[in-house]
Amino acid sequence: MGNDLPKSVLRHLEPNEDVLFTVRKKISVEKPKWLIVTNRRIIYLDEKILGRYDIKALPYQKLEEVTIELGIISSEFIIKGEEDIRLKLGWMNKEQARKTINAIKDALNAIAIEPVTIEVKKGLTHETWVLKKPKELVSRVVPGSTVQHAPPVEKEEDPLEKLKKLKELYDMGVISQEEYEEKRKKLLEQI
C-alpha cells in the first residue's frame, strides 16, 4: 500500500509505523491532498508545485475528536486535537469521510484499552458523526508537573488483553512509566 504514497510522506514515517488507510483528493489542476491514517497518528499532506508541501501530523495521544458533517451536497471532515490543532477538510466526499472516520476508530481501538465510540445524529438533510477518544488516552502533564490519572479501568475485558494493550501504549510513549506500572499492578491483581 505504501508504494503509491508520495515520497514526502514516506520520508516522515517512523520505524514500525504502518499506513492503515489513505484518502487522496485531486482538485482540478492542484497537486493532490492526502489524509493518511497510520497505527500511530493522522497525517495530512497538501502537495504543492515544485516539490513543496505542507504536512501536519497529529499523534493519537493529542487527538481529541473527529467530526464529520454530512450534508446533501458536501461533507466536512474536522479533526480536533490539543493545542488548538484543527484540520478542516472540505474536499472529502461522504463515502470517503465515513470510511476515514471508521479507519481512525479502528486504529484507536487497536491501541485503546476502552473501546472508541462514534455518535451519529441523523437529521432530515444531514447527519453528524462524532468520534471521541476514550478517557484513558487523554492523560497528559498539566502545568505544575502533576499528572492527571485516567479513571480506573472496568473489568469486562480479559485482563491479559488489557495488559497487552497497556504495554503497547507504554511502548508508544502514550503513557508514562509510573502510569504503566500502576495500571499493570491493578491488572495483575485481576488475574
C-alpha positions in Angstrom: 0.0 0.0 0.0 2.9 2.4 0.8 4.4 2.4 -2.7 1.7 4.7 -4.1 2.3 7.3 -1.3 4.2 10.4 -2.1 7.9 10.4 -1.1 7.3 13.3 1.2 5.0 11.1 3.4 7.4 8.1 3.2 10.2 10.3 4.4 8.2 11.3 7.5 7.0 7.8 8.5 8.7 6.4 11.7 10.1 2.9 12.0 7.3 0.4 12.7 4.7 3.0 11.6 2.1 1.2 9.4 -0.1 3.0 7.0 -3.6 1.7 7.5 -5.8 3.9 5.3 -5.3 6.8 2.8 -7.6 9.3 1.1 -6.2 11.2 -1.9 -8.0 14.0 -3.5 -7.0 15.8 -6.6 -8.8 19.1 -7.1 -8.7 20.3 -10.7 -5.1 21.4 -11.5 -3.8 21.5 -8.0 -1.5 18.8 -6.7 -3.2 16.2 -4.6 -4.2 16.4 -0.9 -3.8 13.4 1.3 -5.1 12.2 4.6 -3.2 9.2 5.9 -4.2 7.1 8.9 -1.4 5.1 10.5 -1.2 2.9 13.6 0.3 5.9 15.5 -1.2 9.2 14.1 -3.1 11.0 11.4 -1.1 12.7 8.8 -2.4 15.5 6.5 -0.3 16.3 3.4 -1.0 19.2 1.0 1.3 18.8 -2.0 2.4 21.9 -3.8 4.1 22.5 -7.1 7.9 22.3 -7.5 8.2 19.6 -4.8 7.0 21.7 -2.0 4.4 20.5 0.5 2.7 21.2 3.9 2.5 18.3 6.3 0.7 18.1 9.6 0.8 15.1 11.9 -1.4 14.5 14.8 -0.4 11.7 17.2 -3.4 9.8 18.7 -2.5 10.9 22.2 -3.1 14.5 21.1 -6.3 13.7 19.2 -9.5 14.8 20.9 -12.3 14.5 18.5 -13.1 13.7 14.9 -16.4 15.1 13.5 -18.0 14.7 10.1 -20.9 16.8 8.9 -22.6 15.1 6.0 -24.9 17.4 4.1 -26.9 16.8 0.9 -24.2 18.4 -1.3 -21.0 18.4 0.6 -19.4 16.9 3.7 -17.0 18.5 6.1 -14.3 16.5 8.0 -12.9 18.1 11.1 -10.1 16.7 13.3 -9.6 18.4 16.6 -6.5 18.0 18.8 -4.8 19.5 21.8 -3.0 22.9 21.5 -5.7 24.2 19.1 -4.9 21.7 16.4 -7.7 21.8 13.9 -7.8 20.2 10.5 -10.8 21.1 8.3 -11.1 19.0 5.1 -14.0 20.1 3.0 -12.8 18.1 0.0 -13.8 14.7 1.2 -17.0 13.1 -0.2 -19.5 11.3 2.1 -18.2 7.8 1.3 -14.5 8.8 1.9 -15.5 10.7 5.1 -17.3 7.6 6.5 -14.5 5.2 5.6 -11.9 7.6 7.1 -13.7 8.1 10.5 -14.1 4.3 10.7 -10.4 3.8 9.9 -9.4 6.2 12.7 -11.8 4.4 15.1 -10.2 1.0 14.2 -6.7 2.5 14.6 -7.6 3.9 18.1 -9.3 0.7 19.1 -6.1 -1.2 18.3 -4.3 0.9 21.0 -7.0 1.8 23.4 -8.0 -0.1 26.5 -11.6 1.1 26.4 -13.5 1.0 23.1 -13.8 4.1 21.0 -17.3 5.1 20.1 -18.9 7.1 17.3 -22.1 9.0 17.9 -24.3 9.5 14.9 -27.0 12.2 14.8 -29.2 12.0 11.8 -31.4 14.9 10.7 -33.6 15.3 7.6 -31.0 16.8 5.4 -27.7 15.9 7.1 -26.0 13.7 9.6 -23.2 14.3 12.1 -20.7 11.7 13.2 -18.6 12.4 16.2 -15.7 10.2 17.4 -14.4 10.9 20.9 -11.4 9.2 22.2 -11.6 7.1 25.4 -10.6 9.0 28.6 -7.5 6.8 29.3 -5.8 8.1 26.2 -6.3 11.7 27.5 -3.8 11.7 30.3 -1.2 14.4 30.0 1.0 16.5 32.2 -0.5 19.8 33.2 1.4 22.9 34.5 3.0 22.2 37.8 4.1 18.7 36.8 1.1 16.9 38.2 -0.2 14.0 36.1 -3.9 13.6 35.7 -4.7 9.9 36.1 -7.2 8.1 34.0 -10.2 6.7 35.7 -9.9 3.0 36.9 -10.4 0.5 34.1 -13.5 -1.6 34.1 -13.2 -5.4 34.3 -15.3 -6.6 31.3 -12.3 -7.2 29.0 -9.8 -10.0 29.7 -7.1 -8.7 31.9 -4.4 -10.4 29.8 -5.7 -8.5 26.7 -5.6 -5.3 28.7 -2.0 -5.9 29.8 -1.0 -6.4 26.2 -2.7 -3.1 25.2 -1.2 -1.3 28.2 2.3 -2.4 27.2 1.7 -1.2 23.6 0.6 2.2 25.0 3.7 2.4 27.1 6.0 1.3 24.2 4.5 4.1 22.0 5.1 6.7 24.7 1.4 7.4 25.2 1.6 6.7 29.0 4.4 7.3 31.4 6.3 4.5 33.2 4.6 5.4 36.5 1.2 5.1 34.9 2.2 1.8 33.2 3.4 0.3 36.5 0.4 1.4 38.4 -2.1 0.1 35.8 -0.1 -3.1 35.3 -0.2 -3.9 39.1 -4.0 -3.4 39.1 -4.4 -5.7 36.1 -2.2 -8.4 37.6 -4.4 -8.4 40.7 -7.4 -9.3 38.5 -5.7 -12.4 37.0 
